[in-house]
Amino acid sequence: MSQPHPNNVYIQRVNLALDTIHANLEDELSLAYLAQVAGFSAFHFHRIFKSVVGETLSQYVWRARVEWGAMMLRSTPDMPISDVAAFCGFTSLAAFSRAFKQRFGLPPTRWVTFEPRTHIDHLDIPTETYPVDVRHIPAQRLAYVRVYDSYSDMGRITEAYRRLLGWFEGQGGDLTQTTLYGMSHNDPEITPLPNCYFDWCLTIPHDWSIDTASGNTEINVRSMPACDVAFASMWGGDLNLEARLWQYLWQHWLPAGEYQPDELPAMEIYRRLPHEAGWWDTLYLDCAIPVVPL
């Protein structure tokens, strides 16, 4: 994925299309529909999308579907592969199997036992267990900043965080009355690192508007529906501990439980703002996965 200039209204509109894709992978997701979501003509949208994302619309949708299927197979290994295929928007098991083998080099039947080569530093799969609870989160309105190619440079994530908080306070927002989310749309062990992106999000009042005319085209707004999340909490600890919590949730708790991932991004729910807690060396957050019953 390319790294577009953040203050570009095209980015804001393409982000709407990306959010729609990931929330509706089982649907048709036609060029005409997504162009309408983004506010562009269908004739020009495919060129605009590729210039921002680095892939054509059809390539991106195809990859998002098959990579979500890979995540589903890992987290819910007892789900029939035909159900996973339908859940990810494939018209048949055969179509899903062909796409899966093309993307990963092996059929979906072998994926559960296959150990992918990670893009990030190796971490042993945790043998310890962690407390996991499920709670309900009400519907919320979020302002967010998206960081493309998010795993290659931590500095970009930090700067985007500062910009979002600065914008929020400039709007008159009180940081003690909002919730900070970090939302990851990709698994870096499945999605190529340049294609991964990350959102910083803050809850905002329903009557707030985003003034793009003032140059705030980096700030996007979306509605997060009410959902249940399975979460493990960390009160202190660093990024290594956070990685182990995510591994435990995805590779141990979900496969052994009664839930499957919902079509919403995994999220960090911050209990203390990073700059107040010591940045990435001391984190106070919940690692949360939106879930639905099996």
N, C-alpha and C positions, 0 to 999 in steps of 0.2 A: 504494500500500500504506500502511496506517495505521502509526502508531508506537506500538505497545502498550507498556505498562509492563513493563520487563524481568523484574521479580520476580513473575511470574504463571505458575502451573502450566499454564494454558491455552496459553501461548506454547510451553512446552516440548513439549506434546503435539502442537500444530499443526506445530511444526518437524519432528517425526517424520514427519508426513504429507507435508510439503513435500519432505523428503529422499527419501521413497519415490517421490513423483511424478517427480522429476528422474532418479532411478536406473532408472525403469521406464516411460519414455514410450511404448514400443512396446506395452505391455500394456493391459488393459481399464481399470484404475484406477476401479473402481466406487465409489460412495458408501459402500456397505456395507463394502467392503474397507478403504478409507482411514479410515473411522470406527473400525473395529476396530484398525487400526494406532495411531490416536491415543487409543484407550481411551475413546471416547464412543459413545453410542447413535447409530445412523444417523438417528433422528428429530431429534436436537438438533444433530448435527455440522455440517450445512450452515449453520445460523445462527451457530454458534461460529466456523467457518472464515471466514465473511464478516466477522464482527466483528473478527477479528484481521488478516486479509489485505487486506480491502477489496474483494474480489471473491468471487463465488460459486465453489464448487468447480469447476463445469463451465466457467466463464469462465476460471479460472486454468489448468486443464489444457489447455483449447483454446489459450490464448495461449502457454503453455510449449511446446506441441508445434509450433505454427507458427513461433515464434521460434527454436526449435532447428533447424527445417528451414531457416530463413534462414541460420543460421550454417553448417549443413552445406553448403548450396549455395555459399556463399562460400569455404569452406575446401577443399572437394572438388568443384570444378566439373565434373569428368569423370564423377561418379557420376550415373547415370540418375535423373531426377526421380521416377520411380515407386519406385525403391529408397529415396530420401530420404523419400518419403511413408510407406512401410511402416516405415522405421526410426523415424519420429516418431509412429507409432501411428494413422495415418489408414488407413481401410479401403479407400480407392481413390485413384488419382491425381486423379480429378475432385473428390473431397471435399477433398483437399489444395489443389488449385488454387483452388477457391472460397474456402477459408479464407484462403489466402495473399493473394488479391486483396482480400478484405475487410479484412485486417489492414494490408497495405502499399500497397494501391491499384494494384497491377500484378501480372501473372501471374508465376509462378516462373521462366518462361523468360527474363524480362527482368531478373531480380534480379542475376545475376552481373555484368552490365555497368552496373547502376544505382548511382549514388553517393548513398547516403543522406545526409540532412542530420543531421550529428552533434549530439548533445546536449551534448557537451563542447567545450572550446576546440579550434579546428582545429589539426591537426598535419599537416604535409606527409607523404605516404607516403614512407618512407625509401628512398633510392636505394642506400644502402650495404648491405652484407651483414654478417651476424653469424654467428659460429660456433654451430651447433646440434647437439646430441648427443641420443641416445636412451638412457635407462637404465631399469632395473627398480627399482620401489619395492615392498618387501614389504607384506603386509597389516599394518595398524596400527589401534589403538584411539585415538580422538580425543575430547577434551573440547573443546567449542566454545561461543562466544558469537556470536549472530547480530545483525547491525546492519541494521535495516530502513531503507529510503530512504537508502542509504549514501553516495550521491554528493552530497547536498545540504549536508552539514555534516561536515567533516573532524574536528571536535571529538568527535562521537559515536563515530567510529572509534577515536580515541585513547583516549577514556575506556573503551570496551569492552575495548581491549587491556590497559589497566591493571587492569581488574576481573578479566580472565581470569588474568593473571599473579599477581595478588594471591591469587586463589582457589587457584591451583596451588601456590604456596609455602605457603599456609595448610594445604594437605593434606600438607605435608611433602615436596613435590616439589623436585627440584634442577634449576634452569633450564639448567645445563650438560649435563644428561642427557636433554633433550627436544628436539623439533624444532617450531618455530613455522611454521604454514602460514597464509597468507591466501588464502581461497577465494572467488572471484567466480562467482556463479551466472548472471550476466546480462551481455550486451554492451550498454553504455549507448548505442551507436549503433543498437540494435535495440529494446531494451526501454525503455519510458518510465521516466524517472529515478525517479519515486516508487515504482515497482514493483521497482527493483533492490535486492538485499540482498547482504551480505558477511559471511563467517564468519571469525573468528579461531579457530584450532585449535592445540592442543598435544597431542602424543602422550602417552599415559598408560599405566601398567602395566595388564595385563589383570585384575588383582585389585582395582583401585580401584572403589569404588562412589560414586554421587552421592547425597548425603543431601538430598533435597528437603524433608524435615521441618525442617531447620535454616534454611530460607529460601533455599537456593541453587537456586531454580527457574530462574534465568537460564542456568545451566550445563547444556548438553545433551551427550550422549555418542552417538557413532555409530562403526561400524566402516568403515574405508576398505579396500576390497579391494586385493589386489596388482594393480599396473598398470605399464605402461610409460609413460614421459613423454618428450616432446620438450621440451628446455629450452635456453634461452639465459641465460648468466650475466652478472651485472653486479657488479663489485667496486668500489664507489664510484659516484657518479652520483646524479641526482635523479629525481623523478617523471616529468620530461619524457623522460629516457632510457628509463625503464621503459616508458612509453607507446609509444616507438618500437620497442622490442623486441617488445612485444605485436603491434603492427602488422605487423612483419616476420614473426613466426611465423604469424599468421592469414592475411595477405594475400599473402605471398610463399612462405614455406617449405612450408606445408601444401599449397597448390594445386600446387606443382611437385614434390612428393615422392611417397612410397609409403605414406603413412599417412592416416588420417582420425581425427577426434576421437572419443574414447570418451565414453560417457554418464556422465562425471564432471566436476566443475567444474574450470576452469582454476585454477591455484594459484601463489602466490608461496611459495617455499621459502626461508626466511630462513637465511642463513649467519652473520649476527650479529643480535642482537636490536635492533630500531629504537632503543630508548632508550639503548642502549650505543654506537650507531654515529652518532648525530647526528640521530635521527628521520628525517624525510622528505627531508632535503637530501643525505644520504649513505647510500645503500642497498647492502647486501651480500646478494644474493638470486639465486635462479634463477626466471625466468619459465617455467612448465612447463604443458604441455597434455597430459593423458592421451590416448594414441593407441592405435589398433589398426591392423594392416596393411589396406590396401585390398583 
